[in-house]
Amino acid sequence: MAQLILNHLTKDFGGNGRPAVADVSLTLRRQAFLALLGPSGCGKTTVLRMIAGFEQPSDGSISYGERRLSDAGRALPPEKRNMAMVFQSYALWPHMTVAQNVGYPLKVRGISGAQWQMRVGEALSLVKLTEYAERRPAELSGGQRQRVALARCLVTQPDVVLLDEPLANLDQHLRKAMEETFRAFHERSGATMVYVTHDQAEAMALATDVAVMSEGRLLQVAAPAHIYARPEGRVVGGLIGRGSILRLSLPENGERRLDWPVLREALGPRDVAARAAGGGSLADVPPADVLVRPEQVHRGTDGIRMRVVSSVFEGERFALDLALAMASG
Ligand SMILES: Nc1ncnc2c1ncn2[C@@H]1O[C@H](COP(=O)(O)OP(=O)(O)OP(=O)(O)O)[C@@H](O)[C@H]1O
């Protein structure tokens, strides 16, 4: 089965700073749904644009199965890649009806008549817009417009669908509903999807794989549950899920997962922590980053004292911001 392969992909726009994308390698199996996540300016859109063929790599290559799509020497034009891209701005033709917008890529490919009707009808039905076929984009809500853009993508039966923050312009409620549409779209189309987002909750909800980038580099790629449980380093730990990262001197026992007694001692006075290390002093042990998730914090008699800095009502629960006596967060 064909795979999308990024091999040491690099893009340098020629400024004085670091490359926009630096040495990114990634293999995506067919039907994977990759969420590309990271802070603003980390290179997500540039990766997407290179896959689509709108930018040429400065180094490295992109292949789909055996087929080389681009490298620093040559690049297959976007229309020859059998990919489709969905933008934040929808990019619909205002003078065309919904059906004409959806069917436009078929028309460009010379498909008309009954075949055109059937494929447009199927695509509209999938995004639940059959009744809106004759409307114009101006007569639709933001969510409906985005569904038209998705349907237009679906009719071409692309191998790869590239989505650049497709829900960024929608309100929270609509985003949730659209996540369902994306899931159905993914199942139905069987395409490989690459989805750029700032929103880690959205990424976790939709993706089969999450890739985190920072400053042009790929930091970690893993399934959502894995990256949540075992983020590599401060940047990924800070981006994925909620939690606090504490800097603590810990006894070196090679364990990544800490039992509460060990953590309690590390949070306590230094001489107690030193005992946990086997009698030596922890003063020389370089501090390590310890990620604590909200669901791992329990109230009990065996605990340590914390101060409630703030309490925010979130519907089914309160979110408390807690401060330790010795560390912030
Ligand atoms: N055409 C260009 N010419 C020069 N520099 C560019 C160009 N496109 C992007 N860059 C730079 O490359 C870096 C990465 O940009 P990119 O748009 O890929 O980031 P991003 O992660 O998608 O950001 P955001 O989440 O804000 O959209 C940025 O520093 C940006 O200024």
The ligand as an SDF file (V2000), in Angstrom:
LIG
                    3D

 31 33  0  0  0  0  0  0  0  0999 V2000
    7.3050   32.4400    1.4160 N   0  0  0  0  0  0  0  0  0  0  0  0
    8.0580   32.6280    2.5060 C   0  0  0  0  0  0  0  0  0  0  0  0
    9.1670   33.3860    2.4550 N   0  0  0  0  0  0  0  0  0  0  0  0
    9.9590   33.5510    3.5270 C   0  0  0  0  0  0  0  0  0  0  0  0
    9.7280   33.0110    4.7390 N   0  0  0  0  0  0  0  0  0  0  0  0
    8.6260   32.2450    4.8590 C   0  0  0  0  0  0  0  0  0  0  0  0
    7.7350   32.0150    3.7510 C   0  0  0  0  0  0  0  0  0  0  0  0
    6.7290   31.1940    4.1930 N   0  0  0  0  0  0  0  0  0  0  0  0
    6.9740   30.9500    5.4890 C   0  0  0  0  0  0  0  0  0  0  0  0
    8.1090   31.5650    5.8970 N   0  0  0  0  0  0  0  0  0  0  0  0
    8.7080   31.4950    7.2520 C   0  0  0  0  0  0  0  0  0  0  0  0
    8.8780   30.1370    7.5840 O   0  0  0  0  0  0  0  0  0  0  0  0
    8.5810   29.8900    8.9530 C   0  0  0  0  0  0  0  0  0  0  0  0
    7.5150   28.8320    9.0820 C   0  0  0  0  0  0  0  0  0  0  0  0
    6.2870   29.3120    8.5640 O   0  0  0  0  0  0  0  0  0  0  0  0
    4.9680   28.4220    8.4800 P   0  0  0  0  0  0  0  0  0  0  0  0
    3.9090   29.2530    7.8180 O   0  0  0  0  0  0  0  0  0  0  0  0
    5.3160   27.1380    7.8470 O   0  0  0  0  0  0  0  0  0  0  0  0
    4.6510   28.2060   10.0230 O   0  0  0  0  0  0  0  0  0  0  0  0
    3.3550   27.6080   10.7270 P   0  0  0  0  0  0  0  0  0  0  0  0
    3.8420   26.6460   11.7350 O   0  0  0  0  0  0  0  0  0  0  0  0
    2.3990   27.0920    9.7020 O   0  0  0  0  0  0  0  0  0  0  0  0
    2.7750   28.9080   11.4350 O   0  0  0  0  0  0  0  0  0  0  0  0
    1.2580   29.3270   11.7580 P   0  0  0  0  0  0  0  0  0  0  0  0
    0.7550   28.3140   12.7210 O   0  0  0  0  0  0  0  0  0  0  0  0
    1.4220   30.6870   12.3670 O   0  0  0  0  0  0  0  0  0  0  0  0
    0.5160   29.3450   10.4510 O   0  0  0  0  0  0  0  0  0  0  0  0
    8.1720   31.2430    9.5420 C   0  0  0  0  0  0  0  0  0  0  0  0
    9.2860   31.8020   10.1880 O   0  0  0  0  0  0  0  0  0  0  0  0
    7.7990   32.0590    8.3100 C   0  0  0  0  0  0  0  0  0  0  0  0
    8.0260   33.4180    8.5300 O   0  0  0  0  0  0  0  0  0  0  0  0
  1  2  1  0
  2  3  1  0
  2  7  2  0
  3  4  2  0
  4  5  1  0
  5  6  2  0
  6  7  1  0
  6 10  1  0
  7  8  1  0
  8  9  2  0
  9 10  1  0
 10 11  1  0
 11 12  1  0
 11 30  1  0
 12 13  1  0
 13 14  1  0
 13 28  1  0
 14 15  1  0
 15 16  1  0
 16 17  2  0
 16 18  1  0
 16 19  1  0
 19 20  1  0
 20 21  2  0
 20 22  1  0
 20 23  1  0
 23 24  1  0
 24 25  2  0
 24 26  1  0
 24 27  1  0
 28 29  1  0
 28 30  1  0
 30 31  1  0
M  END
$$$$
